[in-house]
């Protein structure tokens, strides 16, 4: 009986180690997989919402592929195929609107914190013929947009200096994120206070209406009984 229990405990430990390894591997791989692709038709419009702190650089790399009905797959698109890109800030103001080629790089800097909307749609429908496009999109925010290899080459930084530069950029981005979270918390508190005040005034209004209705009903009943000479 004892050897059987020891064997069971050993197997359970191995299973637990395997699960921990899978979880750790997932945590390592998931942050690296920040790219995506989507299919879009000739009249479709795809929009993405990104919460961005203020004064933060955002870079989006994209590539368009055209569906090939003969092979059943997607092939590189022709130079005439492009995407119209439109970006709006949290105040619904357009900060970028232009037509790009079939492959390119979109870059902008946020000036107010909040949800920024990035919309993409085809620049033409004449060449589509009812086909679909596959758009590969990779959005990078903050210090992830910086090419540190290029920075080290231009500024002639050593490995230690480059690492310090990266840490400073990360600290700056963390500060912006914390400020943005404080901003969201303040907005949420203002919304909660406004909602509580509205609920309070609505309850008082309901109570007042009920009192007025009760007083009117009492007056009406009293006049009715007096008219019938029951009082």
C-alpha positions in Angstrom: 0.0 0.0 0.0 2.8 2.4 0.9 4.7 1.9 -2.4 1.5 2.6 -4.3 0.9 5.9 -2.4 4.5 6.9 -3.0 4.1 6.2 -6.7 0.8 8.2 -6.8 2.5 11.1 -5.1 5.4 11.0 -7.5 3.0 11.0 -10.5 1.1 13.9 -9.1 4.3 15.8 -8.6 5.3 15.2 -12.2 1.9 16.3 -13.5 2.1 19.5 -11.4 5.6 20.2 -12.7 4.3 19.7 -16.3 1.4 22.1 -15.7 3.6 24.7 -14.2 5.9 24.4 -17.2 3.0 24.9 -19.6 1.8 28.0 -17.6 5.2 29.5 -17.6 5.7 28.8 -21.3 2.4 30.5 -22.0 3.3 33.5 -19.9 6.5 33.9 -21.9 5.0 33.4 -25.3 1.8 35.4 -25.0 3.4 38.8 -24.5 5.5 38.2 -27.7 2.4 37.4 -29.8 1.0 40.9 -30.2 0.3 40.7 -33.9 -2.9 39.7 -35.6 -4.6 39.4 -38.9 -8.1 39.8 -40.1 -10.2 39.4 -43.3 -11.9 42.4 -44.9 -14.4 42.7 -47.7 -14.8 45.5 -50.3 -17.4 47.4 -48.2 -16.2 46.4 -44.8 -14.6 48.7 -42.2 -12.5 47.3 -39.4 -11.9 49.3 -36.3 -9.7 48.7 -33.2 -9.7 50.4 -29.9 -6.5 51.0 -28.0 -6.2 52.6 -24.6 -3.3 54.9 -24.7 -1.8 57.3 -22.2 -1.0 60.9 -23.2 2.2 61.8 -25.1 2.7 58.2 -26.1 4.0 57.0 -29.5 2.0 54.3 -31.3 3.3 52.4 -34.3 1.2 50.0 -36.4 2.9 47.8 -39.0 0.5 46.2 -41.6 0.6 44.1 -44.7 -2.2 43.4 -47.1 -2.7 40.1 -49.0 -5.3 39.4 -51.7 -7.3 36.2 -51.9 -6.4 34.0 -54.9 -9.5 31.8 -55.9 -7.3 29.5 -58.0 -5.1 28.4 -55.2 -7.5 29.0 -52.4 -4.9 31.0 -50.4 -3.7 34.6 -50.1 -1.0 36.1 -52.2 0.9 39.4 -52.0 -1.2 42.2 -53.2 -0.5 44.5 -56.2 0.9 48.0 -55.7 -2.5 49.5 -56.5 -4.1 47.9 -53.5 -4.0 50.1 -50.4 -5.7 50.8 -47.2 -7.4 54.0 -46.0 -6.4 54.5 -42.3 -8.4 56.8 -40.0 -7.5 57.4 -36.3 -9.6 59.3 -33.8 -8.8 60.4 -30.3 -11.1 60.0 -27.3 -12.8 63.3 -28.2 -13.8 61.8 -31.6 -11.4 64.2 -33.4 -9.6 62.8 -36.4 -5.8 62.9 -35.8 -4.9 60.9 -38.9 -6.7 60.2 -42.2 -4.8 59.1 -45.3 -4.4 56.4 -47.8 -1.4 54.0 -47.5 0.0 51.4 -49.8 -0.4 47.6 -49.5 2.3 47.4 -46.9 3.5 50.1 -44.6 4.0 51.6 -41.2 1.5 53.9 -39.4 2.8 56.2 -36.6 1.2 58.8 -34.4 1.5 60.3 -30.9 -1.4 60.7 -28.5 -2.0 64.0 -26.9 -4.8 63.1 -24.6 -5.3 59.9 -22.6 -8.1 57.5 -23.4 -9.5 55.2 -26.0 -8.1 55.8 -29.5 -9.9 54.2 -32.5 -8.0 53.0 -35.5 -10.2 52.1 -38.5 -9.0 50.5 -41.8 -10.9 50.0 -45.1 -10.0 49.5 -48.7 -9.0 52.5 -50.8 -10.9 51.2 -53.9 -13.5 48.6 -54.9 -12.9 48.5 -58.6 -10.2 45.7 -58.3 -11.9 43.7 -55.6 -14.3 41.5 -57.7 -15.9 40.3 -54.5 -12.7 38.9 -53.2 -11.3 39.3 -49.7 -8.2 40.8 -48.3 -6.2 39.5 -45.4 -4.6 42.3 -43.4 -1.7 41.5 -41.0 -1.6 44.2 -38.2 1.0 44.6 -35.4 0.3 47.5 -33.0 3.2 48.6 -30.7 2.8 51.2 -27.9 5.4 53.2 -25.9 8.9 52.0 -25.6 8.2 49.0 -27.8 8.2 51.3 -30.8 11.8 52.2 -30.3 14.5 50.4 -32.4 17.2 50.2 -29.8 19.7 48.7 -32.2 19.4 51.7 -34.5 19.6 54.0 -31.4 22.8 52.3 -30.2 24.3 52.6 -33.7 23.4 56.3 -34.1 24.4 57.5 -30.6 27.3 55.0 -30.3 26.1 53.6 -27.0 27.7 50.8 -25.2 25.7 47.7 -24.1 25.4 49.1 -20.5 24.4 52.6 -21.7 21.8 51.0 -24.1 20.4 48.9 -21.2 20.1 52.0 -19.0 18.4 53.8 -21.9 15.9 51.0 -22.1 15.2 51.0 -18.4 14.7 54.8 -18.4 12.2 54.5 -21.3 10.4 51.7 -19.4 10.2 53.8 -16.3 8.8 56.7 -18.3 6.2 54.4 -19.9 5.2 53.0 -16.5 4.8 56.5 -15.1 2.5 57.4 -18.0 0.5 54.2 -17.5 0.1 55.0 -13.8 -1.0 58.6 -14.6 -3.5 57.2 -17.0 -4.9 54.8 -14.4 -5.3 57.7 -12.0 -7.1 59.6 -14.7 -9.4 56.7 -15.3 -10.0 56.4 -11.6 -10.9 60.1 -11.3 -13.3 59.8 -14.3 -14.9 56.8 -12.7 -15.3 58.6 -9.4 -16.8 61.5 -11.1 -19.2 59.3 -13.0 -20.2 57.5 -9.7 -20.8 60.7 -7.9 -22.9 62.0 -10.7 -24.9 58.8 -10.9 -25.4 58.9 -7.1 -26.7 62.4 -7.2 -29.0 61.6 -10.1 -30.4 58.6 -8.2 -30.9 60.8 -5.1 -32.7 63.5 -7.0 -34.8 61.0 -8.8 -35.8 59.3 -5.5 -36.7 62.7 -4.1 -38.8 63.6 -7.2 -40.6 60.2 -7.0 -41.4 60.9 -3.3 -42.6 64.4 -4.1 -44.9 63.1 -6.9 -46.3 60.4 -4.6 -47.0 63.0 -1.9 -48.7 65.3 -4.4 -50.8 62.4 -5.8 -51.8 61.3 -2.3 -52.8 64.9 -1.3 -54.8 65.3 -4.5 -56.6 62.0 -4.0 -57.5 62.9 -0.4 -58.9 66.3 -1.6 -60.8 64.6 -4.4 -62.3 62.0 -2.1 -63.2 64.6 0.5 -65.0 66.7 -2.2 -66.7 63.6 -3.5 -68.0 62.6 -0.1 -69.2 66.2 0.6 -71.0 66.3 -2.7 -72.8 63.0 -1.9 -73.5 64.3 1.6 -71.7 61.4 3.2 -69.6 63.6 5.4 
